[in-house]
Amino acid sequence: MKVLFLIGNGFNYMIEDIIRHKVLTSNPTPEQLKEGTEVADSIRAITALWQKFQETFAAFHEQFSEKGIKISDEDLIRMINSVITLFSNISGFEQILPREDIEKLKLIFDNFMLDKIREISEEFRKHQQSEAYGKIRNNFSNFSRNVEDFVNANGVEKCNIFTTNYDGIIDTLLTRWPNGFMFADGFIDSDTDGLLKLVPNFIKRDKLMIGHLHGSYRFAKYYGKTYKTKENIINQEPVMVFNNPNMKEEIIKGDTVLRDYFELFADCLSSYDKLIILGNSMEAEPHLKKLIKAFFNRTGTSITVCSRSPANIKAEIKPFYKGNIIEETTRGINTEDAMIALFGRFLSPV
């Protein structure tokens, strides 16, 4: 049996709920209450970092809201880019705004996006620096061991986890101290100080593998190639995909690391038996739904969708997959034991 996970932000919210429930029900000391609340708050802050874009675009959203139109930041970015492109192609428009000014406008917008992504990447780094990840893991001391036991007991030949999150929460929870990460990500030392390079053959051979499909605050551009920072350092060229959903595939294929992860995800879909979609609404993932339709729409496969509203994910997936779609809810998953049992079902051959 080969099992493939696709994990989104909903997973982080589940982790937050578990920690908050633990704080409220374990009769903690004032110090434990303070620390537990801070850890849960840090997860909320990490998961909601993209709201910085919402703050930036607040004025635009207000204009649409007044007209009764709800629009996402990604769609707003698409519209701004479309307007700039439209202006640049209208015959005679250069008489009003010269082409070099239009190009400057594009550059300003691109730089604005990069500056915002830099800000967000730095927030991710500060969370790691504050030891927030270690404190999160302390609340899940049995999780990684049980996942490994499930894999071995159920004869799982391969278990690959892909996440669209940019943080390191799932990576941290799958750490076996002091042995390090259970799931390899394919990065090894490079000839460049402080940077790790991806070796595609490594990510294909490992039994347990994890990959960040849309980038990470630890992914950095260096002379046109993407690397992973070795230490928790300031990243001036972070690689994190946040754009119009229909542009994601193009951006991913233009990146040296994300392209390899994307191709591996497609390769896994072509030969794996079970796909678990956990905490990803799939609403803004047309490139991933296209891969599911092309490679996973086979007999002998199954998809499990899991979130607070699994029926919504099922509705997103159903046009792209004709097989069995199983619904699991994260409602009521408010302890580590309940989460372990959930992963036990995910990794079961049934």
N, C-alpha and C positions, 0 to 999 in steps of 0.2 A: 504493500500500500504506500502510495506517495501522496503527501498532504501539502497543500499550498494555502498560505494565509495572506489576506490583504487587509491591513489594519489602518484605521483612520482615527480621527480625533475623538470619536466616541469611546475608544478604548481608554484614553486619558481621563475622560469624565467618569468612567467606571472606577478607575483607580482612585480618583478623588473621593467618590462616594464611599468606597470601602474604608479609606482612612478616616473620613469624617464620622462614619458609623462606629468605627473602633474607638475614636476619641470620646464619643457620647456614651458608649455602653461599657467601657472597661474600668469605670470608677477611677479615673486618672488623678494623679497628684496635680496641683496647679502648674508645675513645671511641664509635666507630660501633656496636659491640656494645651498649654501654650505652644509647645513644640509640634504637637499633632495638628493643631489648627494652622500653624505657619506652613507646615509641609503641604497640607491640603490646599491652602491658599496659593502656594507656589505652583502647584499643578494647574490650578485655574488660570494663573497668570501666564504660565508657559503656553497653555493651550489656546489662550485668547490673544496672543501677541499680534495676530493678524488684524485685530481690531484697530491697530494703529492706522491702518489704511482707511478704515471707516471714519476715524476722526479726521483724517486729512481730507477725505471726500465728503465731509458732512454737508458742506454748502451745496454740492451737486445733488446729493441725496434729497436735501430739503426741497430743491426745485422740482424734482420728480415727484416727491411725496405730495406736494401741493396740487399736483395734477392727478393724484390717485394712482401713481405708478411706483411699484416696488422694483428696485434694481440692485443687483449685487455689485460689489467692487470690481469683480472680474469683467462683468458686462460693461461697466462704466469705462474700464480701461480699453476694452474693445471698441466702444463707441468713440472715445477720444482719438484712438489711433485711426479709426475709420474716417472720422471727420478730417483729420490732418491729411490722410491719403487722398480723400475726395478733393479737398482743396488743391492739392498738388497736381491733380489730373484734370481739373476744369480748365478748358481752353479760355485764355484771356485772364485767368485769375492772377497770373504772375504780374499783370499790370497793377494789381492792387497790393499784392504781397509777393515780392520777388522769391524765386525758387530757393535762393540761399537762405532767406528768412524762414521759409517753410522747413528746410533742412535743420535750421537752428532750433525751430520749434520742436521738431522730432527729437533732436538731441537733448533739449531741455527736459522733455518729458521722460526720455530714457534715463537721464541722469537723476531725475526726481525719483523714479522707481528704484534705481540702484541705491540711492541714498537711504530710502526708506527700508530697503532690504538689509542694508548695512546696519541700520539702527536696530532692526528686529534681530538680526544675527548676534549683535552685541548683547542684547537682552538675554538671548538663549545662553550665551557664554557666561554671563554674570550669574545666571541660575546655577550653572554647573560649578562655578567658582565658589558659590555660597554653600557648597556641599549638599544642595537640595536633593540631588539624585541619590546620594548615599543614604540620606534620611528616608527617601521614598522606599528604597530597597529594604531598609531595616523593618519596614512594615510587612514585607513579603518574604520572610526568611525561608519558607518551604516551597515557594512557587517553582523556582527553576529546577530544583531536585525532582519534584513531582512531574514536571513536563518531560524531563529526561527519562524518568521511569516509565511514563506512558509510552514514549517513543520506543523504548526497548521492549516493554512487555507486549505491545501490540504489533510488533514486527514491522514498524514503520521504516521503510527503506530510505525514504527521503522526506525531510520536513523543511520547507523553505518559507520564510516569513518576509513579505514585502510590506512596507509601510509608506503611506503618503504623508506622514508627519515629518516635521523637520527637527524635532527634539530627540533626546536620547532616552526617553522613559522606558520604552519596550526593551531597548538594548540593555539598560541597567537592570531591569527585572529578570533578565535571562543571564545574569552573571553568577557564576559559581565561585564564591570567594574561598580560597585565594587563587583559584585556577584561572580566573578571567572569564571572558565571554564564552558561553557554550556555542553560540551561533557565529560562524565566521562571516566576515563581510568582504573578503577577497583582497584587502589592502595589506601591503607589505612595505618594508623600508624602501625608500627611493634614493637616488643620488643627490637629492636636494634636501638640505638640512631642514628638519621640522615638518617635512611633508611625506605622506605615504602614497604609494601608487597602487592602482587597481590592477590585478592580474586576472583576466577573464577566466583562464583555465582553472584557477583556484576556486572561484565561486561555483563552477560547474561540478567540481569533484567532491566537495564537502557534503556530508550527510545532513548537517544542520547549517543553514545559511540564512543571513538576514541582509536585506537591501533597502535603501531609501530611494524609492522610485522618483520622487520629486525634489531630491536634494536634501541637504542638511546644513545646519549652521557650522558644521565641521568641514564641509566641502568648500574648497577654495580654488579659484582660477589662478593659474601660474603659466604665463607665456602660452595662453590659448588652450591649455590642458587642465583638467580638473583633478585635484588631489584631495586627500583628507589630511587635516592638520593633526600632527602627532600629539601636541600638547594643547591645553586650553588657552589659546592665544587669540589676540584680536585678529579678526578676519576682514581684510579690506575688500576682498572680491568674493563674497559668499555666493554659493550656487543653490538657489531655492526657487522653484518654479511657482510663480504666482501670476497668472495671466488669464486671458480669455480661454475657457475650456477647449475651444476648437483650435487653439494655438499650442496647446501643451505638447502634443506629439511632435510637432515641428521643432519646438525648443529642446525637447528631450533628445531627439535624434541629432541635434547639433552639438551635443555635449558628450565628451569622451567617456565619462563614467555613467551618466544617466542612460545613454544609448545602450551600453553593455547590460545594465540592469533591466532595461525595457525588453531587450532581446532575450534575456534569460527568463523573464516573466512569461513571455510568449512561448518559449521553449518548454517551460514547466507546464503551461496550460495544454500543450500538445501531447503530454505523456502522463500527467498526474491524474489521480482518481478523484480526490476531494478538494474542493475550493471552499475556504471559510472566509467570508467577508464580515469582518468584525469592526463595527463602529465607523463605517464609511458609507455615507448616504448614496454614493455613486451618481449623484445628480450632476456633478461637474467633472465627470470622468469619461467622456465619450471615447477617448483613445483606449481606455482599459475595457470598456464594454465591447468595443470593436474587436479587441483581441479575444475576449471570451467567445464571441460569436464565431470567429474564424478558427479557433484552436481548441476550445473546450466543449463545444457543442457536439459531444460524442456520446455514444451509448456506453454504459458502465461508469458514468461519472455522476457526481452530485454536487450541488452548491448549498451551503448553509449560510444564511444571512442572519446576522445577530446584532441587535441594537435595542434601544428602548422602543423603537417602532420598526420592527423587522419587515412588516408588510409593505412599508414604503420602499425599502431596498428591493424587495421582491418585485414590486411593480416596475422599478427601474431596470431590473435584470431580465425580466420575463420576455421582452421583445428580442433579446439576444441569445436566449438559451431555452431549449425545448425540453430539457431533462427535469429531474426532480429537484425542487427548491425547498429546502427545509428551513423553517423559521425557529429561531431561538431568541429569547428576550434577555436583556441585561437587567430588567426590572427585578428587584429582589436579590441581585448579586451584590451583597454589601459586606461580605467577609472574604478573607483570603481562602478559606475552605470552599466557599461557594464558587469562587473563581477557579480554583483548582478542579472542582467537579465539572465545571463548564468546559475547561480544556480537556478533561478526561473524555467528555462526550465528543469533542472535536476530533480527538486522536483515536477514537474507537473505530474498529473496522466496520461496525454496524452502520 
